[in-house]
Amino acid sequence: MSKIPPRPTYRPISRRRFLHRTAGGLLAGGLLGSGARAAEDSILQGLIEQNQNRGFGTEFDSASRTIHMPRPSLPTLSAATADSTQAAVGRYETILASGGWPQVPPTDRLRVGNRHPSVVPLRKRLIIGGDLEANAGSTDIFDSYVEAAVRRFQARHGITVDGIVRKETFDRLNIPCAVRLSQLKTNVARLRQLSGNLGARYVMVNIPAAQVEAVEDGVAVGRYVAIVGRIDRPSPEVNSKIVEINFNPYWTVPVSLVRRDLIPLMQKDPTYLASEHIHIYNPHGEELTPAQINWYSNDAVNYRFRQDPGALNSLGVVRINFPSKDGVYMHDTPEKALFADDMRFDSSGCVRVQNVRELVAWLLRDTPGWSREQIDAAIKSGDRTDVRLTKPVPVHWVYITAWATPDGVVQFRDDIYNRDGLGPYAATSKG
């Protein structure tokens, strides 16, 4: 579900602030035990030999471009992804058995052209993790090879890809190998369970990745950036079927948001409802004025609050409907700028979709009379229009925080809802 516009004063803690608050224990604890430095050298030598044999650098550079520029490819939920993730478990077990990877002492920031002592362990960390070629050297100069490796690392961890090592990147570099191995094992089990009979066409939302996939015949034909539930208002896991598209929808404010958001907003600004084009109705369907409600009591939860279609509507111009015990759905949003955030955990449980018209066109492909041109015309009209899908499309909201692709690229995402059982490291990986 959406939230009351404009956004309440509560804002999910930013990646930068949250990591600043939680990463201290991770960094203070250290990553390597006694004898780990010698083990680290052993790992590096082994990687040099192994990667020279398989042409690692060229292969990984190609894989990294696939991450940055999503194209039709293997869907996250597949037997092949589960197998690749299981293979990654084996690789990380080998790394852990040899001592893990070094801690990279954080500094203000590192970027190409810098010379700094932290660049030496940074190189080793990137080599062991598979982001930098094993023969790339061990100097303290942050050169273009290190920058490219940092970009690959950032892409694999779902953070801004700019090749600059700031706090967000330092914190992820310094998550222990044992924690990452635990995540991989946990997610292998999830992938095995979820990669069954999903249907020839389906939509998947990976909540920790804040990403939507449109999948057809075993291929992810479309990927979309998403915004999912806040830490305190999480998006649920869902298995349902999309049955209806609403163009220019009304938005009925859920009772939970009336209580948590709308009442405090009206106490602060009595003109709020009028400015946001939200109307009040009693149980008999009669419209009331804000002055008829005591905003310093719980009376407001007994009424229905409905926002008109239009530019201010919290659902934007499209809602994607499916049966759900949690009352959630997918939709557009007027707050497009939020799609640019790394931490896209900002809704009250529903999923907002960037470029939602493309997804809707794919969903309505088999419904006569609904080409992309007709979809655009319906939205432009401003009229409320409901369209039933001729063939309902399965939809799956899942929680996958680690997975690997057949080309050997291992992806990690923040355990935003603390479901991986990582103990003290769970909060650290929320970002």
C-alpha positions as CSV (number, residue, x, y, z in Angstrom):
1,M,0.0,0.0,0.0
2,S,1.1,3.5,-0.5
3,K,1.5,6.1,2.2
4,I,-0.1,9.5,2.8
5,P,1.4,12.2,0.6
6,P,3.5,14.2,1.2
7,R,5.7,11.8,3.0
8,P,5.3,12.0,6.8
9,T,8.2,13.4,8.8
10,Y,9.2,9.8,9.5
11,R,11.7,8.8,6.9
12,P,13.4,5.4,6.9
13,I,16.9,5.8,8.1
14,S,19.3,6.4,5.2
15,R,21.8,3.9,4.2
16,R,24.6,6.3,5.3
17,R,23.1,7.1,8.7
18,F,22.2,3.5,9.4
19,L,25.6,2.1,8.5
20,H,27.3,4.8,10.6
21,R,25.2,3.7,13.5
22,T,25.7,-0.1,13.1
23,A,29.0,-0.7,11.4
24,G,31.1,0.1,14.4
25,G,30.8,-3.3,16.0
26,L,31.5,-5.0,12.7
27,L,34.7,-3.1,12.1
28,A,35.9,-3.2,15.7
29,G,35.5,-7.0,15.8
30,G,38.1,-7.6,13.1
31,L,37.8,-10.1,10.3
32,L,40.9,-12.3,10.5
33,G,42.2,-14.5,13.3
34,S,45.7,-15.5,14.1
35,G,47.7,-16.7,11.2
36,A,45.2,-15.2,8.8
37,R,47.8,-13.0,7.0
38,A,49.8,-16.0,5.9
39,A,46.5,-17.7,4.8
40,E,45.6,-14.6,2.9
41,D,48.8,-14.8,0.9
42,S,48.0,-18.4,0.2
43,I,44.6,-17.5,-1.1
44,L,46.1,-14.8,-3.4
45,Q,48.6,-17.2,-4.8
46,G,45.9,-19.8,-5.4
47,L,43.7,-17.2,-7.1
48,I,46.5,-16.1,-9.4
49,E,47.0,-19.7,-10.6
50,Q,43.2,-20.4,-10.8
51,N,42.3,-17.2,-12.6
52,Q,45.1,-17.3,-15.1
53,N,43.8,-20.7,-16.2
54,R,40.3,-19.5,-16.8
55,G,40.8,-16.0,-18.2
56,F,39.0,-14.5,-15.2
57,G,39.4,-10.8,-16.0
58,T,37.7,-10.9,-19.4
59,E,34.9,-13.1,-18.3
60,F,34.1,-11.0,-15.2
61,D,34.2,-7.7,-17.1
62,S,31.5,-9.1,-19.4
63,A,29.5,-10.3,-16.5
64,S,29.8,-6.9,-14.7
65,R,28.3,-5.1,-17.7
66,T,25.4,-7.5,-17.6
67,I,24.8,-6.4,-14.0
68,H,24.9,-2.7,-14.9
69,M,22.8,-3.0,-18.1
70,P,20.1,-5.6,-17.4
71,R,18.8,-7.3,-20.5
72,P,16.7,-10.4,-21.1
73,S,18.5,-13.1,-19.1
74,L,18.1,-15.8,-16.6
75,P,15.5,-15.0,-14.0
76,T,16.4,-14.9,-10.3
77,L,14.0,-17.8,-9.6
78,S,15.4,-20.7,-11.5
79,A,17.0,-24.1,-11.0
80,A,20.1,-22.7,-12.8
81,T,20.4,-19.8,-10.3
82,A,20.0,-22.3,-7.4
83,D,22.8,-24.5,-8.8
84,S,25.1,-21.5,-9.4
85,T,24.4,-20.3,-5.8
86,Q,25.3,-23.7,-4.5
87,A,28.5,-23.6,-6.5
88,A,29.3,-20.2,-4.9
89,V,28.8,-21.8,-1.5
90,G,31.7,-24.1,-2.3
91,R,33.9,-21.2,-3.4
92,Y,33.2,-19.2,-0.3
93,E,33.8,-22.2,1.9
94,T,37.3,-22.5,0.4
95,I,38.0,-18.8,1.0
96,L,36.8,-19.1,4.6
97,A,38.9,-22.2,5.2
98,S,41.9,-20.2,4.1
99,G,41.3,-17.3,6.5
100,G,38.7,-15.2,4.7
101,W,39.5,-11.7,3.4
102,P,41.3,-8.7,5.0
103,Q,39.6,-5.8,6.7
104,V,40.0,-2.6,4.7
105,P,40.6,0.2,7.2
106,P,38.0,2.9,6.3
107,T,38.9,6.4,5.5
108,D,36.9,9.4,4.2
109,R,36.9,8.1,0.7
110,L,39.2,6.5,-1.9
111,R,39.1,7.1,-5.6
112,V,41.2,6.8,-8.7
113,G,44.5,8.7,-8.4
114,N,44.7,8.4,-4.6
115,R,47.7,6.9,-2.8
116,H,46.8,5.5,0.6
117,P,47.8,2.6,2.8
118,S,44.2,1.2,2.7
119,V,44.5,0.6,-1.0
120,V,46.8,-2.4,-0.3
121,P,44.2,-4.4,1.7
122,L,41.5,-3.1,-0.7
123,R,43.3,-4.8,-3.6
124,K,43.6,-8.0,-1.7
125,R,39.9,-7.9,-0.7
126,L,38.8,-7.3,-4.3
127,I,41.0,-10.1,-5.6
128,I,39.8,-12.7,-3.0
129,G,36.2,-11.6,-3.7
130,G,36.7,-12.1,-7.4
131,D,36.3,-8.5,-8.5
132,L,40.0,-7.8,-9.4
133,E,42.4,-9.9,-11.4
134,A,44.8,-11.8,-9.1
135,N,47.9,-10.5,-10.9
136,A,46.8,-6.8,-10.5
137,G,49.6,-6.0,-8.1
138,S,49.7,-4.8,-4.5
139,T,50.7,-1.2,-4.6
140,D,49.0,1.6,-2.5
141,I,47.9,3.4,-5.7
142,F,44.2,3.5,-6.5
143,D,44.5,3.0,-10.3
144,S,42.0,2.4,-13.0
145,Y,42.0,-1.4,-12.5
146,V,41.0,-0.9,-8.8
147,E,38.3,1.5,-9.8
148,A,36.8,-1.0,-12.3
149,A,36.9,-3.7,-9.6
150,V,35.2,-1.4,-7.1
151,R,32.5,-0.7,-9.7
152,R,32.0,-4.5,-10.0
153,F,31.8,-4.9,-6.3
154,Q,29.3,-2.0,-5.9
155,A,27.1,-3.5,-8.7
156,R,27.1,-6.9,-7.0
157,H,26.0,-5.3,-3.8
158,G,23.2,-3.1,-5.1
159,I,24.8,0.2,-4.2
160,T,25.6,3.3,-6.4
161,V,28.2,2.3,-9.0
162,D,30.7,5.1,-9.2
163,G,34.1,3.5,-8.4
164,I,34.5,5.6,-5.3
165,V,35.0,3.9,-1.9
166,R,32.9,5.7,0.7
167,K,31.3,4.4,3.9
168,E,28.6,2.4,2.1
169,T,31.3,0.5,0.2
170,F,33.7,0.2,3.1
171,D,31.0,-1.4,5.2
172,R,30.2,-4.0,2.6
173,L,33.8,-4.7,1.9
174,N,34.2,-5.5,5.7
175,I,31.3,-7.9,6.1
176,P,33.1,-11.1,7.0
177,C,33.3,-14.0,4.6
178,A,31.5,-16.2,7.2
179,V,28.5,-13.9,7.1
180,R,28.4,-14.0,3.3
181,L,28.7,-17.7,3.3
182,S,25.8,-18.0,5.7
183,Q,23.7,-15.8,3.5
184,L,24.5,-18.0,0.4
185,K,23.5,-21.2,2.3
186,T,20.3,-19.6,3.5
187,N,19.4,-18.4,0.0
188,V,20.2,-21.7,-1.7
189,A,17.4,-23.2,0.4
190,R,15.1,-20.4,-0.5
191,L,15.9,-20.7,-4.2
192,R,15.4,-24.4,-4.3
193,Q,12.0,-24.0,-2.6
194,L,10.9,-21.1,-4.8
195,S,12.1,-22.3,-8.2
196,G,9.4,-24.9,-8.9
197,N,6.4,-24.6,-11.1
198,L,6.0,-20.8,-11.4
199,G,4.2,-20.7,-14.7
200,A,5.2,-19.8,-18.3
201,R,4.6,-16.1,-17.6
202,Y,4.9,-14.5,-14.2
203,V,6.0,-11.4,-12.3
204,M,8.6,-11.7,-9.5
205,V,9.4,-9.0,-6.9
206,N,12.6,-9.6,-5.0
207,I,12.0,-7.5,-1.9
208,P,15.6,-7.0,-0.7
209,A,16.8,-6.1,-4.2
210,A,13.8,-3.8,-4.7
211,Q,13.5,-5.1,-8.2
212,V,10.7,-6.6,-10.4
213,E,11.2,-9.2,-13.1
214,A,8.7,-10.0,-15.9
215,V,9.5,-13.6,-16.8
216,E,8.4,-15.5,-19.9
217,D,9.4,-19.0,-21.0
218,G,12.4,-19.1,-18.6
219,V,13.7,-15.7,-19.6
220,A,13.6,-12.4,-17.7
221,V,12.2,-10.3,-20.5
222,G,11.9,-7.1,-18.3
223,R,13.5,-5.8,-15.1
224,Y,12.1,-2.8,-13.2
225,V,13.4,-0.8,-10.3
226,A,11.0,-0.9,-7.4
227,I,10.3,0.7,-4.0
228,V,9.2,-1.7,-1.3
229,G,8.1,-1.6,2.3
230,R,9.9,0.3,5.1
231,I,11.7,-1.6,7.8
232,D,8.8,-1.0,10.2
233,R,6.2,-1.6,7.5
234,P,7.6,-4.6,5.5
235,S,6.4,-5.9,2.2
236,P,5.0,-9.4,2.7
237,E,5.9,-12.5,0.8
238,V,3.1,-13.1,-1.7
239,N,2.0,-15.8,-4.1
240,S,-1.1,-14.8,-6.1
241,K,-2.3,-13.9,-9.6
242,I,-2.6,-10.5,-11.2
243,V,-6.2,-10.1,-12.3
244,E,-6.8,-6.4,-12.9
245,I,-5.3,-3.2,-14.0
246,N,-6.7,0.1,-12.7
247,F,-6.0,3.3,-14.7
248,N,-6.2,6.6,-12.9
249,P,-7.3,4.9,-9.7
250,Y,-8.8,6.4,-6.6
251,W,-6.8,5.6,-3.5
252,T,-8.6,4.6,-0.3
253,V,-6.3,5.2,2.7
254,P,-5.9,2.0,4.7
255,V,-7.0,2.2,8.4
256,S,-3.5,1.6,9.6
257,L,-2.3,4.7,7.7
258,V,-5.2,6.7,9.0
259,R,-4.1,6.0,12.5
260,R,-0.4,6.3,12.1
261,D,-0.1,9.1,9.5
262,L,-3.3,10.9,8.6
263,I,-4.5,11.8,12.1
264,P,-1.1,13.3,13.1
265,L,-1.0,15.2,9.8
266,M,-4.4,16.7,10.3
267,Q,-3.6,17.7,13.9
268,K,-0.6,19.6,12.5
269,D,-2.3,21.0,9.4
270,P,-6.2,21.0,9.2
271,T,-6.0,21.9,5.5
272,Y,-4.0,18.8,4.6
273,L,-7.0,16.7,3.2
274,A,-8.2,19.5,1.0
275,S,-4.8,20.2,-0.4
276,E,-4.3,16.5,-1.2
277,H,-7.8,16.1,-2.7
278,I,-8.8,13.5,-0.1
279,H,-12.5,13.2,0.7
280,I,-14.1,11.7,3.8
281,Y,-17.1,9.4,3.8
282,N,-19.2,7.9,6.6
283,P,-20.3,4.3,6.6
284,H,-23.5,5.3,4.6
285,G,-21.4,6.8,1.8
286,E,-22.2,10.4,2.8
287,E,-19.3,12.9,2.4
288,L,-18.2,14.8,5.5
289,T,-16.0,17.8,6.1
290,P,-12.8,17.7,8.2
291,A,-14.5,19.9,10.7
292,Q,-17.0,17.2,11.5
293,I,-14.3,14.9,12.9
294,N,-12.4,15.1,16.2
295,W,-8.8,14.7,15.1
296,Y,-7.7,14.4,18.7
297,S,-9.5,11.1,19.1
298,N,-9.6,7.8,17.2
299,D,-12.9,8.8,15.5
300,A,-11.2,9.1,12.1
301,V,-10.6,5.4,11.8
302,N,-14.4,4.8,11.5
303,Y,-14.5,6.7,8.2
304,R,-13.3,6.1,4.7
305,F,-10.7,8.5,3.1
306,R,-10.5,8.5,-0.7
307,Q,-8.0,10.4,-2.8
308,D,-9.1,11.6,-6.2
309,P,-7.2,10.4,-9.3
310,G,-4.6,12.9,-10.6
311,A,-1.1,14.1,-10.3
312,L,-1.2,14.0,-6.5
313,N,-2.6,10.5,-6.1
314,S,-0.4,8.3,-4.1
315,L,-0.9,5.4,-6.6
316,G,0.2,7.5,-9.5
317,V,-1.7,6.6,-12.7
318,V,-1.8,2.8,-12.5
319,R,-2.5,0.1,-10.0
320,I,-1.8,-3.6,-10.5
321,N,-4.3,-5.7,-8.6
322,F,-4.2,-9.2,-7.2
323,P,-5.8,-11.0,-4.3
324,S,-3.8,-10.7,-1.1
325,K,-4.6,-11.3,2.5
326,D,-2.3,-8.4,3.4
327,G,-4.2,-6.0,1.1
328,V,-1.1,-5.1,-0.9
329,Y,-0.7,-4.4,-4.6
330,M,1.8,-2.8,-7.1
331,H,1.4,0.7,-8.5
332,D,2.9,3.8,-10.0
333,T,3.9,6.8,-7.8
334,P,4.2,10.6,-8.2
335,E,7.5,10.5,-6.3
336,K,9.7,9.3,-9.2
337,A,12.9,10.7,-7.6
338,L,12.9,7.9,-5.0
339,F,13.7,5.4,-7.7
340,A,17.2,6.8,-7.8
341,D,17.9,5.9,-4.2
342,D,20.1,3.0,-3.2
343,M,17.8,2.3,-0.2
344,R,14.4,2.0,-1.8
345,F,12.6,0.9,1.3
346,D,10.0,3.6,1.6
347,S,6.4,2.3,1.2
348,S,4.0,1.0,3.7
349,G,4.1,-2.5,2.2
350,C,3.0,-2.1,-1.4
351,V,5.5,-2.2,-4.3
352,R,6.0,0.9,-6.5
353,V,7.3,0.2,-10.0
354,Q,9.4,2.4,-12.2
355,N,8.4,2.5,-15.9
356,V,5.2,0.8,-14.8
357,R,3.5,1.3,-18.2
358,E,6.0,-1.1,-19.8
359,L,5.1,-3.8,-17.2
360,V,1.4,-3.1,-17.7
361,A,1.7,-3.4,-21.5
362,W,3.4,-6.8,-21.0
363,L,0.6,-7.9,-18.6
364,L,-2.2,-6.8,-21.0
365,R,-0.5,-8.3,-24.1
366,D,-3.2,-11.0,-24.3
367,T,-6.1,-8.8,-23.4
368,P,-7.8,-7.5,-26.6
369,G,-7.9,-3.7,-27.1
370,W,-5.0,-2.8,-24.9
371,S,-1.9,-2.0,-26.9
372,R,0.7,0.4,-25.5
373,E,-0.9,3.3,-27.4
374,Q,-4.3,2.5,-25.9
375,I,-2.8,2.3,-22.5
376,D,-1.2,5.7,-22.9
377,A,-4.5,7.1,-24.2
378,A,-6.4,5.7,-21.2
379,I,-4.0,7.3,-18.8
380,K,-4.0,10.6,-20.6
381,S,-7.8,10.8,-20.5
382,G,-7.8,11.0,-16.7
383,D,-10.8,8.7,-16.4
384,R,-11.0,5.8,-14.0
385,T,-10.8,2.6,-16.1
386,D,-10.6,-0.9,-14.8
387,V,-9.3,-3.7,-17.1
388,R,-9.6,-7.4,-16.3
389,L,-6.7,-9.6,-17.7
390,T,-7.9,-12.2,-20.1
391,K,-5.3,-14.5,-18.6
392,P,-4.3,-13.8,-15.0
393,V,-0.5,-13.7,-14.5
394,P,1.1,-15.3,-11.4
395,V,2.9,-12.9,-9.1
396,H,5.5,-13.9,-6.5
397,W,7.0,-11.5,-3.9
398,V,10.1,-13.2,-2.5
399,Y,13.0,-12.5,-0.1
400,I,16.3,-13.3,-1.7
401,T,19.4,-11.6,-0.4
402,A,22.2,-13.6,-2.1
403,W,22.4,-15.5,-5.4
404,A,24.8,-16.3,-8.1
405,T,24.5,-16.4,-11.9
406,P,26.1,-19.1,-14.2
407,D,28.8,-16.7,-15.2
408,G,30.1,-16.8,-11.7
409,V,28.9,-13.4,-10.5
410,V,27.7,-13.5,-6.9
411,Q,25.1,-10.9,-5.8
412,F,24.4,-9.7,-2.3
413,R,21.6,-7.4,-1.0
414,D,21.0,-6.0,2.4
415,D,19.0,-8.1,4.8
416,I,16.7,-5.2,5.4
417,Y,14.1,-7.2,7.4
418,N,16.6,-9.3,9.4
419,R,15.4,-12.6,8.0
420,D,18.7,-14.3,7.3
421,G,19.6,-15.2,10.9
422,L,22.9,-13.3,10.8
423,G,22.8,-12.2,14.4
424,P,24.8,-9.0,15.1
425,Y,25.6,-8.7,11.4
426,A,22.0,-8.6,10.2
427,A,21.6,-4.9,11.1
428,T,24.9,-4.1,9.4
429,S,23.7,-5.4,6.1
430,K,20.6,-3.3,6.2
431,G,22.5,-0.3,5.0
